[in-house]
Amino acid sequence: MVTAVVIVVVLVVVLVAVFVVGFNRLRRADVLAQEALGGIDVQLSRRADLVPNLVSTVRGYAAHEKSVFEEVTAARTAASRAASGGTVAEKAQADARLEKAVFDVLAVAENYPDLKASANFLDLQRQLGETEDQLAFARQYYNDAAGRLNTSLKTIPWMFFAGPAGVREREFYTAPAGTELPPTVSF
């Protein structure tokens, strides 16, 4: 009789321990994925913060390029809005739009040799390049974290803890259609 009670108690303790481990594993993976998504937001915001400096530098040389500057402003606003609470797809759309707008500003700058030689412009280009590298890393880090979480949610025994842990599958960060190829520039 005592042996049966001990066995039942041990089984209950083991089941509780397995539940706690499964629950915590999924919650930890979810937090890591959320943190990784925040890294994308930080880099999108950093790039959006650099854009006004780039625009003001180029505007001094190419004031007649009004439509390019208006698109940059609109794209920057959309990127800031998406970074502060949009879905992964909205972040990707805003990211692609701002990336294209910045590329257009840099293409305008190509027509002005004095601007291209400006120390301020060169520093902004360097900072944008670094930000793009960090953004690419943040995207990959998020997709890795989302992949680990999604794999856990689809495998036994972790899949049984998804409901109690309140964890759902996360979508991957993908480039919007049409952004796989670099834009073409013609002067």
ChimeraX attribute file (.defattr): number of C-alpha atoms within 10 A of each C-alpha:
attribute: neighborCount
match mode: 1-to-1
recipient: residues
	/A:1	6
	/A:2	7
	/A:3	8
	/A:4	9
	/A:5	10
	/A:6	11
	/A:7	12
	/A:8	12
	/A:9	12
	/A:10	12
	/A:11	12
	/A:12	12
	/A:13	12
	/A:14	12
	/A:15	12
	/A:16	12
	/A:17	12
	/A:18	15
	/A:19	18
	/A:20	13
	/A:21	14
	/A:22	21
	/A:23	21
	/A:24	14
	/A:25	17
	/A:26	25
	/A:27	18
	/A:28	14
	/A:29	20
	/A:30	23
	/A:31	15
	/A:32	19
	/A:33	22
	/A:34	15
	/A:35	15
	/A:36	21
	/A:37	23
	/A:38	17
	/A:39	20
	/A:40	26
	/A:41	24
	/A:42	19
	/A:43	21
	/A:44	28
	/A:45	21
	/A:46	17
	/A:47	25
	/A:48	25
	/A:49	13
	/A:50	17
	/A:51	22
	/A:52	15
	/A:53	14
	/A:54	21
	/A:55	21
	/A:56	14
	/A:57	17
	/A:58	21
	/A:59	18
	/A:60	10
	/A:61	16
	/A:62	18
	/A:63	10
	/A:64	10
	/A:65	13
	/A:66	11
	/A:67	9
	/A:68	16
	/A:69	22
	/A:70	13
	/A:71	18
	/A:72	25
	/A:73	18
	/A:74	14
	/A:75	24
	/A:76	27
	/A:77	15
	/A:78	20
	/A:79	27
	/A:80	23
	/A:81	15
	/A:82	22
	/A:83	26
	/A:84	14
	/A:85	12
	/A:86	16
	/A:87	14
	/A:88	18
	/A:89	16
	/A:90	18
	/A:91	27
	/A:92	22
	/A:93	21
	/A:94	25
	/A:95	28
	/A:96	19
	/A:97	21
	/A:98	26
	/A:99	20
	/A:100	18
	/A:101	22
	/A:102	25
	/A:103	17
	/A:104	19
	/A:105	21
	/A:106	17
	/A:107	15
	/A:108	18
	/A:109	21
	/A:110	13
	/A:111	13
	/A:112	13
	/A:113	10
	/A:114	11
	/A:115	18
	/A:116	16
	/A:117	10
	/A:118	12
	/A:119	10
	/A:120	14
	/A:121	21
	/A:122	14
	/A:123	12
	/A:124	17
	/A:125	16
	/A:126	12
	/A:127	15
	/A:128	19
	/A:129	13
	/A:130	13
	/A:131	19
	/A:132	17
	/A:133	13
	/A:134	17
	/A:135	21
	/A:136	14
	/A:137	15
	/A:138	21
	/A:139	23
	/A:140	17
	/A:141	19
	/A:142	25
	/A:143	20
	/A:144	16
	/A:145	23
	/A:146	24
	/A:147	18
	/A:148	16
	/A:149	25
	/A:150	21
	/A:151	14
	/A:152	20
	/A:153	21
	/A:154	13
	/A:155	10
	/A:156	10
	/A:157	13
	/A:158	19
	/A:159	17
	/A:160	15
	/A:161	23
	/A:162	19
	/A:163	11
	/A:164	11
	/A:165	17
	/A:166	11
	/A:167	20
	/A:168	13
	/A:169	15
	/A:170	17
	/A:171	14
	/A:172	17
	/A:173	19
	/A:174	16
	/A:175	15
	/A:176	16
	/A:177	9
	/A:178	9
	/A:179	14
	/A:180	9
	/A:181	7
	/A:182	9
	/A:183	10
	/A:184	8
	/A:185	9
	/A:186	4
	/A:187	6
